[in-house]
């Protein structure tokens, strides 16, 4: 499977490369999107702010020939860490029959 991270992130890429032997020429893709340091300035979300809003999110999507097969998404109270990436990849690996070439 090939790896696609948007926006590019060296730390996320390094962690995922340590977990799986990605191949740029494969038709299957792990698409990673994320946002860190989320801030909401809207006064309409006062009740959500009081309860605590997510500060980041991580989405991992497994696609086969650009067709979505599986999606993993998590809101995080803190910045994305290696353990969050590991957990998300483990969920995908344990759900789908991923095989390295």
NORRAMO-V768442 format. One line per field, one symbol per residue. psi: psi as a letter, one per 30 degrees, with the letter a starting at -180 (. if undefined). A space follows every 10 residues. Layout:
BEGIN
psi->???
END
This chain:
BEGIN
psi->klkjkklkje eeeeeefffk iljfglfkkj kkllklhkkk gkffgeeeee fjlkfllkkk kkkjhgkkek kkkkkkfalk leeeeeeeee eeefelikkk .
END
